[in-house]
Amino acid sequence: MDKVTCIAYLLYQSSKSQDIKDKAIQLLNGDVSIRDLKRNTAIQAYIILAESTLRKNNFDKLQVQKFAEQFLLLEV
């Protein structure tokens, strides 16, 4: 799994807020960047937490794959 997909998954799982879940899906699909999200003070703490969890490698990669399969939009 690549870094952005993992961070999007961790961000999605970090809150019950629909706004944060929507931002995680936008990140997964490339509609917004990690840099853009870090500028948003409401989401900044969640991004930092997700990056920290990623560095610790403390998440289930199978769940990340299922998240990507569920929310990644493919254009044909």
FILUM-876957 format. One record per residue: x, z, y of N, C-alpha, C, O in turn. Coordinates in steps of 0.001 Angstrom, whole numbers, plus 524288, in hexadecimal, padded with zeros to 5 digits. Atoms other than C-alpha are relative to their C-alpha. Layout:
% residues N
XZYXZYXZYXZY...
***
This chain:
% residues 76
80345800007FB628000080000800008037580000804E280785802908050F7FCF78001C7FB2C804D17FD0880D8D7FE8D804AC8037C7FAA1807508029D800847FB737FC9C8060E807278184A7FAC480011802E87F83A8042380338804C9800327FCE37FA7180296820677FB39801287FC9E7F7B6803F97FE4D804677FF00803867F118802A1814CB7FFB5805CA7FEA77FB79808117FE9B7FFE07FA68801467F55B8105F811167FE498034E804A67FB43806FE80404801867FD037FB617F4008156281EF87FA2F7FF4C801177F7888030B8028780598800ED7FF407E69780F09820277FCCB803557FC377F8DF805A97FDBB802BA7FCC9803E27E256815CB813988002F805C8801817FC2D80870801717FF6D7FA827FE9B7E7B2822FA817D27FCE480151804E97FAA68058D8054E803197FF487FB457E15982172825257FA30800357FE9F7F75280380800A18057A80027801A77D45F81E0781EBC7FE75805247FD607FA2A807207FE408011C7FB38802E27D52F82A128160D80088804F38034D7FEBC8091F801B87FEA97FB5D7FCF77D98183338820F57FB7C802508031B7FBE3806BA804F7804317FE1B7FCA47CC8983493828067FABB7FE087FE1F7FA597FA0C7FB7580550801AF801257BDE6833D1826757FDC97FCDD804887F9707FAD58042D801AF802DF7FB617BCEE82D64833D87FF9C7FA2E7FEC9803517F7D27FCD5800B980594801047B75581FB9832C7803977FCB380369805507F886801C37FC80802E17FC837BF9281B5C83E62805757FF8C7FD99807D57FB5E7FDBF7FAD48000C8026B7CC2581F11837647FFF77FC997FB1A803B47F9BD7FA228007780357804A07C77F8189982ACB7FFEB7FA418019B802587F6FB7FF0C80025805687FE177C47E80C3983286805627FE2E801C8806E47F9BA800C57FAB78015D7FE427D21680C76838B58038F7FF0F7FB4B806E37FB987FB6D7FCD8800B1804BF7D81A80DE682B1C7FEED7FAAC7FD8A8028B7F80F7FBC080165805178022E7D0B7801DE826608021F7FBA480378803EC7F7A3801827FDCB803DB7FC667D4D77FA6B83298805EA7FF827FF318080F7FB357FF5E7FA5A8000A8010C7E2F87FE4382FDD8011F7FD0F7FAF3804BB7F9E37FABD7FF4D802A2805067E1C87F9B4821CC7FF817FA17800968026C7F7257FE258010B805987FF607DC9E7EC8182630803387FD758044D802987F8CC8054F7FC8B802367FC147E6B57EAAE830F47FD857FF40805547FFBC7FC97808AA802A4800857FAEE7DD0D7EBB383C338025A803908042480199802B4808D07FD7A7FC4C7FC777E4C57F6F48422C8052C801997FD7F805A8801927F8B67FAE17FE82802187F2E47FB6B840C1800A8805ED800157FDB7808B9802A87FEC77FA667FFFB7F8A3808C483E068018C801A98058180016805E1807497FE587FEDE7FAA37FEC38084784B8A7FB3C800AA803977FB1980439806D3804C27FF977FCDB7F162805F2851B07FD27805237FEE97FB43807B880280802B77FB32801697EB8C8115384A3A802D9804D5801FF80062808B6803687FCFB7FB8E7FE017F69A81A5E84E547FF13800DD805D47FFB680538807C4801247FF817FA687F30B8179F85C877FABE802A0800F67F9D1804B080534805267FD957FF967E53681C9B85A0980087805CC7FEBD801918073A7FA447FF187FA63800B47E5F082B5885BFD7FC408026D7FC0F7FD8F8065F7F9A4803C47FDD7803B37D9D182DAD853A9801B67FF217FA578002D802117F6DB7FE7480163805547E03B82768847C5805C48011E7FF0380779801297FA847FA587FF58800627EE9D82A1084A748018E804267FBFD80515803397F8DA7FE997FBCC803A17EF0C836E5842D97FF087FE5F7FA568020A7FFC47F6DA80135801CA805487E8B78308D836FE804197FC177FE0E805867FC247F9767FBF6803D1801707F2B48257E8371180515802D27FE9E807978018A7FAB87FB2E7FD06801007FE1A82F13837D57FF97802DC7FACB80358802FF7F7CA800DA7FD4E804F87F856836E382C99800517FC287FB69802A17FD5F7F7607FFD9803F7804207F67D82A79824848059F7FE3B7FF02807307FDA07FA817FA8E80197800A480499826498270780328804417FD438068A803137FA0E7FD4E7FBA8802858095F833C1823007FEB8800347FA2C80231800F87F6EE801A0800098057D801878333E81662802727FB6F7FD20803EF7FBF47F8957FD8E8049D8025C806D982596813BE805BD8011B7FEBE8079C7FFB97FA887FA737FEBF800E1814E682A6981535800A9803C17FB6C8047E8036B7F88A7FFB97FC3A8044C812248357E80BA77FE547FD907FAD57FF027FFE57F6AF801D4802C7804A980C6A82B808021D7FC08803527FD097FC2E803B27F83E803AD7FC3C8022480137834FE7FFFB7FA707FDBB7FFFD7F6EA7FFE780271805238025C8004F7F5C282BFF7FCE47FFAC7FCB17FB0C803A77FB5E7F8B3800F6802F1804CD7EFBB824737F19A7FFEA7FA298013C7FC737F84F804027FF8B8059D7FEDF7F3D48162A7F1F47FB777FCDE7FDB17FA167F8C07FFC1804908029B8023D7E86F812517E9327FB5D80053803C67F85C7FC9B80448804347FF6B7FC287DF0B817AC7F36E800EE7FC72804B77FD367FA6A806FD7FEAE803997FBBB7E63C80FC67FDE17FE6C7FA7B7FE777FC407F79D801A9801688052D801DC7E44C803927F5AF7FA147FF45800167F82F7FB2C801BF805B98005A7FFF57D5BC806607F4117FDEE7FF9F805937FA3B7FCBB8069F801808003F7FA777D493808B1802C3800D47FA818021B7FD6A7F861804BE7FED0805487FE287DB177FB9B805927FC387FC047FDAB7FA717F87D80069803A78039B802767D26B7F48A7FBC97FA938005D802707F7CF7FC75802EC805387FF207FDD97C64E7FA7E801E37FF7F7FE008059E7FB767FBCC807078008B800FA7FA6A7C9507F8428104E803167FB6280224802327F9C5806957FCEE804597FE0C7D30C7ED27811607FCAB7FB0B8001C7FA7C7F9727FC2280318804B67FF677CC477E11A816A6803747FB467FF01807977FAAF801627FD17804C28013E7D0E87D44B810E67FCFD7FB5E802177F8587FAC28010280272804B17FDF87CE127C7BC817FC801DB7FB5E7FCDB8068B7FAA37FC0D7FEC280488803457CD7F7BB7780FCE7FFA37FB0D803278008C7F6CE80117
***
